[in-house]
Amino acid sequence: MEQMYQDYKDFAAIYIVYISEAHAADDSFPVPYAKEKGINEHKTFGERCSVATRLVSEKKLTIPCLVDNMNNEAEKAYKGWPDRVYLIRKDGVLAVAGHRGPWGFKPALEAAGEWLAAYKKSGVEPAPIHLKDAMGARRKISMKMNKAYGEGDYDNAVKFAKEIQKLSPKDSGAMYNVACFTCLQGKHEEAYTWLEKAIEAGYDDADHMMGDNDFKSIRQEDRFLKLAKSIR
């Protein structure tokens, strides 16, 4: 998104809209980085602004960041939780309406880049890009993957994770999951291969990676630490 902002900020208004935290430390399904950084569900607008400021600072973003109010009006209007991409033409028509993240985020971001590139080249707003909803198939496979993972059935977790990766070959998150599950299988070399692929495809959450217990068996190894350092 940062690169897109730099490429198109002169003729498109591009914003991040920070809404409620998707997986806060005190949520039913917290993520490691939220626990490490003490990010809880926002009780006040000041808390929400503080976490948004932290995001912009730590990720070194220059994209303007707007903050949804405590009534969550932006999230309700656009159904943006946990994350979502929209591109709106001057006439108010949605040029790109992404499906819900995490699966729908990257395809919509790529479509927005394609639309903006065409607009920049021609000076004429292109027709909307209609995205194929691959979420249904992915959701079904993901449910099977999460069930296998929860039951410690890492062989099937890997199988389903690779099926998801085939559906979205450029999805760094899918590659990251394969790395996690192969590591849990004890296949460390394969785990490193998939983790390196994920990073090459754009995975950049070093804090999550370092706190992820799926990598507990290797996260103190020099090779792992160098990979984490490379994306900080």
C-alpha positions as CSV (number, residue, x, y, z in Angstrom):
1,M,0.0,0.0,0.0
2,E,2.8,2.4,0.8
3,Q,4.3,1.9,-2.7
4,M,0.9,2.4,-4.3
5,Y,0.5,5.7,-2.3
6,Q,3.9,6.9,-3.6
7,D,3.1,5.9,-7.2
8,Y,-0.4,7.5,-7.4
9,K,-0.8,10.1,-4.6
10,D,-0.6,13.0,-7.1
11,F,-4.0,12.1,-8.7
12,A,-5.7,9.8,-6.2
13,A,-6.7,10.3,-2.6
14,I,-5.3,7.2,-0.8
15,Y,-6.0,6.5,2.9
16,I,-5.7,3.9,5.5
17,V,-8.8,3.9,7.7
18,Y,-7.9,2.3,11.1
19,I,-10.9,0.6,12.6
20,S,-11.3,-1.6,15.7
21,E,-8.4,-4.0,16.4
22,A,-9.2,-7.4,14.8
23,H,-7.4,-9.6,17.2
24,A,-6.6,-7.6,20.4
25,A,-4.8,-9.1,23.4
26,D,-8.0,-9.4,25.4
27,D,-10.0,-10.8,22.4
28,S,-11.2,-14.4,22.1
29,F,-8.6,-15.0,19.3
30,P,-5.6,-12.7,20.1
31,V,-2.6,-12.6,17.9
32,P,1.0,-12.7,19.3
33,Y,1.9,-9.2,18.4
34,A,-1.1,-7.8,20.2
35,K,-0.1,-9.6,23.4
36,E,3.5,-8.5,23.1
37,K,2.6,-4.9,22.5
38,G,-0.3,-4.8,25.0
39,I,-2.9,-3.9,22.4
40,N,-6.3,-4.4,23.9
41,E,-9.7,-3.6,22.7
42,H,-10.0,0.2,22.5
43,K,-12.1,1.7,25.3
44,T,-11.6,5.3,24.2
45,F,-11.0,7.2,21.0
46,G,-7.6,8.3,22.4
47,E,-6.6,4.7,22.8
48,R,-7.6,3.9,19.2
49,C,-5.7,7.0,17.9
50,S,-2.6,5.9,20.0
51,V,-2.5,2.5,18.4
52,A,-3.1,3.9,14.9
53,T,-0.2,6.3,15.5
54,R,2.0,3.4,16.6
55,L,1.1,1.5,13.4
56,V,2.1,4.4,11.2
57,S,5.3,5.0,13.1
58,E,6.5,1.4,13.4
59,K,5.7,0.6,9.7
60,K,7.3,3.9,8.6
61,L,4.2,4.7,6.6
62,T,3.6,8.1,4.9
63,I,0.0,7.2,3.8
64,P,-2.5,9.5,5.6
65,C,-4.3,7.4,8.3
66,L,-7.9,8.2,9.3
67,V,-9.3,6.7,12.5
68,D,-12.9,5.4,12.7
69,N,-14.9,6.7,15.6
70,M,-16.0,4.6,18.6
71,N,-19.4,4.0,17.0
72,N,-17.4,2.2,14.3
73,E,-19.4,4.1,11.6
74,A,-16.8,3.6,8.8
75,E,-16.6,-0.2,9.5
76,K,-20.4,-0.5,9.5
77,A,-20.7,1.4,6.3
78,Y,-18.0,-0.5,4.4
79,K,-18.0,-3.8,6.3
80,G,-14.2,-3.4,6.6
81,W,-13.4,-5.8,9.4
82,P,-10.8,-7.3,9.6
83,D,-9.4,-5.5,6.6
84,R,-10.7,-4.6,3.1
85,V,-9.8,-2.5,0.0
86,Y,-12.1,-0.1,-1.8
87,L,-11.5,2.2,-4.7
88,I,-14.1,4.8,-5.5
89,R,-14.4,6.7,-8.8
90,K,-15.2,10.4,-8.9
91,D,-18.8,9.6,-9.7
92,G,-19.2,7.6,-6.5
93,V,-19.2,4.2,-8.3
94,L,-17.0,1.5,-6.7
95,A,-14.1,0.9,-9.1
96,V,-12.9,-2.0,-6.9
97,A,-14.8,-3.6,-4.0
98,G,-12.5,-6.0,-2.4
99,H,-13.7,-9.1,-0.5
100,R,-13.1,-9.3,3.2
101,G,-9.5,-9.9,4.4
102,P,-7.3,-11.6,4.9
103,W,-8.0,-13.6,1.7
104,G,-9.6,-10.8,-0.2
105,F,-7.1,-8.1,0.7
106,K,-4.2,-8.7,-1.7
107,P,-6.3,-9.5,-4.8
108,A,-8.2,-6.2,-4.3
109,L,-5.0,-4.3,-3.7
110,E,-3.6,-5.7,-7.0
111,A,-6.8,-4.8,-8.8
112,A,-6.7,-1.2,-7.4
113,G,-3.1,-0.9,-8.7
114,E,-4.2,-2.1,-12.1
115,W,-7.1,0.4,-12.2
116,L,-4.9,3.3,-11.1
117,A,-2.2,2.5,-13.6
118,A,-4.7,2.5,-16.4
119,Y,-6.2,5.7,-15.2
120,K,-2.8,7.4,-14.9
121,K,-1.9,6.3,-18.4
122,S,-5.1,7.3,-20.2
123,G,-6.4,10.1,-18.0
124,V,-9.8,8.5,-18.2
125,E,-11.4,6.6,-15.4
126,P,-11.6,2.9,-16.4
127,A,-14.7,0.7,-15.9
128,P,-15.0,-1.0,-12.5
129,I,-13.0,-4.2,-12.0
130,H,-15.2,-7.1,-10.8
131,L,-13.3,-9.5,-8.6
132,K,-14.0,-13.2,-8.6
133,D,-15.0,-14.3,-5.1
134,A,-12.6,-17.1,-4.3
135,M,-13.4,-16.8,-0.6
136,G,-16.0,-19.5,-0.5
137,A,-13.6,-22.2,-1.6
138,R,-10.8,-20.8,0.5
139,R,-13.0,-20.6,3.6
140,K,-14.0,-24.2,3.4
141,I,-10.4,-25.3,3.0
142,S,-9.3,-22.9,5.7
143,M,-11.8,-24.4,8.1
144,K,-10.4,-27.9,7.5
145,M,-6.9,-26.5,7.9
146,N,-7.6,-24.8,11.2
147,K,-9.4,-27.9,12.5
148,A,-6.4,-30.1,11.6
149,Y,-4.0,-27.6,13.2
150,G,-6.1,-27.4,16.4
151,E,-6.1,-31.2,16.6
152,G,-2.3,-31.4,16.1
153,D,-2.8,-33.2,12.7
154,Y,0.0,-31.3,11.0
155,D,0.1,-33.6,8.0
156,N,-3.4,-32.6,7.0
157,A,-2.8,-29.0,8.1
158,V,0.1,-28.8,5.6
159,K,-2.0,-30.5,2.9
160,F,-4.8,-27.9,3.3
161,A,-2.4,-25.0,3.6
162,K,-0.8,-26.0,0.2
163,E,-4.2,-26.2,-1.4
164,I,-4.9,-22.6,-0.3
165,Q,-1.5,-21.5,-1.6
166,K,-2.4,-23.1,-5.0
167,L,-5.6,-21.1,-5.1
168,S,-3.6,-17.9,-4.4
169,P,0.0,-18.5,-5.6
170,K,1.1,-15.0,-4.7
171,D,-0.4,-14.9,-1.2
172,S,2.4,-14.5,1.3
173,G,0.1,-15.4,4.2
174,A,-0.7,-18.8,2.6
175,M,3.0,-19.5,2.2
176,Y,3.7,-18.4,5.8
177,N,1.1,-21.0,7.0
178,V,2.8,-23.8,5.0
179,A,6.1,-22.7,6.7
180,C,4.4,-22.9,10.1
181,F,3.0,-26.3,9.7
182,T,6.0,-27.9,8.1
183,C,8.1,-26.6,11.0
184,L,5.6,-28.3,13.4
185,Q,6.2,-31.5,11.4
186,G,9.9,-31.2,12.2
187,K,10.7,-30.5,8.5
188,H,12.8,-27.5,9.2
189,E,14.5,-27.1,5.9
190,E,11.2,-27.1,4.1
191,A,9.9,-24.6,6.6
192,Y,12.7,-22.3,5.9
193,T,12.1,-22.6,2.1
194,W,8.4,-21.6,2.5
195,L,9.2,-18.8,4.9
196,E,11.7,-17.4,2.5
197,K,9.1,-17.6,-0.3
198,A,6.6,-15.8,2.0
199,I,9.1,-13.0,2.6
200,E,9.9,-12.7,-1.1
201,A,6.2,-12.5,-1.8
202,G,5.8,-9.6,0.7
203,Y,5.4,-11.0,4.2
204,D,6.9,-8.4,6.5
205,D,5.6,-8.9,10.1
206,A,8.8,-9.6,12.0
207,D,7.1,-9.2,15.4
208,H,4.5,-11.8,14.6
209,M,7.1,-14.1,13.2
210,M,9.3,-13.9,16.2
211,G,6.4,-14.5,18.6
212,D,4.9,-17.3,16.6
213,N,5.1,-20.5,18.7
214,D,4.8,-22.6,15.5
215,F,8.5,-21.7,15.0
216,K,9.5,-22.4,18.6
217,S,11.9,-25.1,17.5
218,I,13.9,-22.9,15.2
219,R,13.3,-19.2,16.2
220,Q,16.6,-18.9,18.0
221,E,18.6,-20.2,15.1
222,D,20.8,-17.7,13.2
223,R,19.1,-18.4,9.9
224,F,15.7,-17.6,11.4
225,L,16.9,-14.5,13.2
226,K,18.5,-13.2,10.0
227,L,15.2,-13.6,8.1
228,A,13.3,-11.7,10.9
229,K,16.0,-9.0,10.8
230,S,15.7,-8.7,7.0
231,I,12.1,-7.7,7.2
232,R,12.3,-5.2,10.1
